[in-house]
């Protein structure tokens, strides 16, 4: 039986997606070697589950539905460009969550706890930092200084708001052109 690579995420609004596309264009002008996230793949991951079977997907779906229903819908504001581990040593480029981040963190923590109880432990022990990944550096070169300056210049850039009404379950398949995400389930909030 073939395994499915699975993760949970919340979707962003069309407005945030458009602003993220503009920010990617602005950041890419630095010439730094970055693998940018395709527009249709932009999302905010809550939990990476990993490779699972079809029976696992049933359990994960039930858990997601149960946890999501215990949380009220909320508004999430996205603000500012940043990087992991930090702007001085950028590896992963992102837009951060602002107002509403506390609700997203609470949702993610509940999902993590309930998935672990169902037999799907978390992928890491890092503290969850809600963000929208824009790209990942492939390699450092002299143009990274320009990228760092652009990140600093856009640290407070308003990116818009979105209504979080559901947690989506995605399957991820990697091919020659990059990852392809397929919606395979959802849990409605409230």
VMD Tcl script that draws the C-alpha trace (Angstrom):
set ca {
  {0.00 0.00 0.00}
  {1.38 3.37 -1.03}
  {1.85 5.96 1.71}
  {0.51 9.49 1.41}
  {2.56 12.42 2.69}
  {0.12 14.48 4.74}
  {-0.01 17.86 6.47}
  {-2.63 20.12 8.05}
  {-2.93 23.79 7.15}
  {-5.18 26.83 7.00}
  {-5.74 28.64 3.74}
  {-5.03 32.29 3.11}
  {-7.25 34.85 1.38}
  {-6.87 35.85 -2.26}
  {-5.79 39.31 -1.06}
  {-2.95 37.91 1.07}
  {-1.94 35.60 -1.80}
  {-1.67 38.58 -4.19}
  {0.33 40.60 -1.67}
  {2.61 37.61 -1.05}
  {3.20 37.31 -4.80}
  {4.21 41.00 -4.91}
  {6.52 40.56 -1.93}
  {8.14 37.50 -3.54}
  {8.74 39.55 -6.69}
  {10.29 42.35 -4.61}
  {12.51 39.94 -2.62}
  {13.58 38.03 -5.72}
  {15.04 41.25 -7.13}
  {17.96 40.69 -4.73}
  {19.18 37.92 -7.03}
  {19.59 35.48 -4.14}
  {19.21 31.80 -5.07}
  {15.81 31.01 -3.50}
  {13.30 28.27 -4.26}
  {10.10 30.32 -4.13}
  {6.77 28.74 -3.17}
  {4.34 28.62 -6.09}
  {1.34 30.90 -5.59}
  {-1.18 28.03 -5.56}
  {0.84 26.30 -2.81}
  {0.84 29.24 -0.36}
  {-0.75 28.20 2.96}
  {-0.06 28.26 6.71}
  {0.95 24.82 7.94}
  {-0.27 23.84 11.38}
  {0.98 20.24 11.52}
  {3.18 18.06 9.37}
  {2.04 14.47 9.82}
  {4.31 12.66 7.36}
  {3.79 9.48 5.37}
  {0.53 7.75 6.31}
  {-1.73 4.94 5.08}
  {-5.35 5.32 3.96}
  {-6.51 4.02 7.38}
  {-4.28 6.63 9.05}
  {-5.99 9.31 6.94}
  {-9.36 8.24 8.35}
  {-8.03 8.62 11.92}
  {-6.33 11.93 11.12}
  {-9.53 13.24 9.51}
  {-11.62 12.31 12.55}
  {-9.13 13.94 14.89}
  {-8.96 17.09 12.75}
  {-12.76 17.37 12.58}
  {-13.10 16.90 16.35}
  {-10.40 19.41 17.24}
  {-11.54 22.01 14.69}
  {-15.14 21.86 15.90}
  {-13.97 22.79 19.42}
  {-12.45 26.09 18.18}
  {-14.34 29.17 17.05}
  {-13.64 30.73 13.64}
  {-11.34 33.76 13.84}
  {-9.67 36.50 11.83}
  {-5.94 36.25 11.16}
  {-3.82 39.25 10.23}
  {-0.56 38.73 8.36}
  {2.19 41.33 8.76}
  {5.83 41.63 7.80}
  {8.58 39.69 6.09}
  {10.94 37.63 8.20}
  {13.26 34.64 8.10}
  {14.19 31.53 10.04}
  {16.40 31.29 11.94}
  {16.59 35.12 11.69}
  {17.06 37.93 9.16}
  {20.85 37.92 9.59}
  {21.04 34.22 8.64}
  {18.00 33.72 6.41}
  {17.20 30.15 5.38}
  {13.39 30.13 5.20}
  {11.63 33.36 4.16}
  {8.15 34.03 5.49}
  {5.34 36.42 6.35}
  {4.32 36.39 10.01}
  {0.96 36.13 11.71}
  {-0.10 39.02 13.92}
  {-3.60 39.51 15.33}
  {-5.25 36.10 15.61}
  {-1.93 34.28 16.01}
  {-2.89 33.24 19.56}
  {-5.99 31.44 18.27}
  {-3.97 29.71 15.55}
  {-1.34 28.63 18.10}
  {-4.08 27.24 20.39}
  {-5.59 25.35 17.45}
  {-2.19 23.96 16.44}
  {-1.39 22.90 20.02}
  {-4.71 21.06 20.33}
  {-4.18 19.36 16.97}
  {-0.66 18.33 18.01}
  {-1.86 16.93 21.34}
  {-4.82 15.02 19.89}
  {-2.85 13.69 16.91}
  {-0.14 12.45 19.32}
  {-2.79 10.70 21.43}
  {-4.10 9.06 18.24}
  {-0.60 7.77 17.45}
  {0.79 10.54 15.24}
  {3.52 12.32 17.23}
  {4.68 15.81 16.25}
  {7.47 16.17 13.71}
  {9.57 18.38 15.99}
  {9.77 19.89 19.44}
  {10.22 23.44 18.12}
  {7.78 26.06 19.34}
  {5.13 26.72 16.70}
  {5.55 30.08 14.97}
  {2.59 30.70 12.63}
  {3.85 31.91 9.27}
  {3.33 31.81 5.54}
  {6.46 30.36 3.89}
  {7.52 32.33 0.80}
  {10.71 30.50 -0.09}
  {13.85 28.68 1.00}
  {17.42 29.70 0.24}
  {19.21 27.17 -1.96}
  {22.66 28.63 -1.30}
  {24.29 31.74 0.07}
  {26.12 34.15 -2.21}
  {27.02 37.84 -2.16}
  {23.42 38.81 -3.04}
  {22.19 37.64 0.38}
  {23.12 41.07 1.79}
  {20.58 42.65 -0.56}
  {17.98 40.09 0.52}
  {18.62 40.84 4.19}
  {18.15 44.56 3.51}
  {14.86 43.89 1.68}
  {13.62 41.69 4.53}
  {14.45 44.39 7.08}
  {12.77 47.01 4.88}
  {9.55 44.92 4.82}
  {9.45 43.74 8.46}
  {6.27 45.73 9.17}
  {4.61 45.38 5.73}
  {0.81 44.88 6.13}
  {-0.22 41.75 4.21}
  {-3.94 41.68 4.95}
  {-6.42 39.55 6.86}
  {-8.18 36.28 6.29}
  {-11.01 34.44 7.98}
  {-9.96 31.10 9.40}
  {-13.01 28.86 9.17}
  {-11.47 25.41 8.65}
  {-8.38 23.25 8.96}
  {-7.47 21.55 5.68}
  {-5.86 18.15 5.29}
  {-3.52 18.05 2.31}
  {-1.68 15.27 0.53}
  {1.71 16.31 -0.83}
  {3.34 14.68 -3.82}
  {6.75 15.72 -5.11}
  {7.44 15.64 -8.84}
  {10.09 17.17 -11.13}
  {8.44 20.61 -11.03}
  {8.02 20.72 -7.24}
  {5.38 19.76 -4.69}
  {1.74 19.31 -5.65}
  {-0.84 19.65 -2.88}
  {-4.26 17.98 -3.00}
  {-7.03 18.79 -0.54}
  {-8.20 15.47 0.91}
  {-10.25 16.58 3.91}
  {-11.21 19.43 6.18}
  {-12.45 20.17 9.66}
  {-14.79 23.13 10.11}
  {-14.19 25.44 13.06}
  {-17.04 26.01 15.48}
}
mol new
graphics top color blue
foreach p $ca { graphics top sphere $p radius 0.5 }
foreach p [lrange $ca 0 end-1] q [lrange $ca 1 end] { graphics top cylinder $p $q radius 0.2 }
display resetview
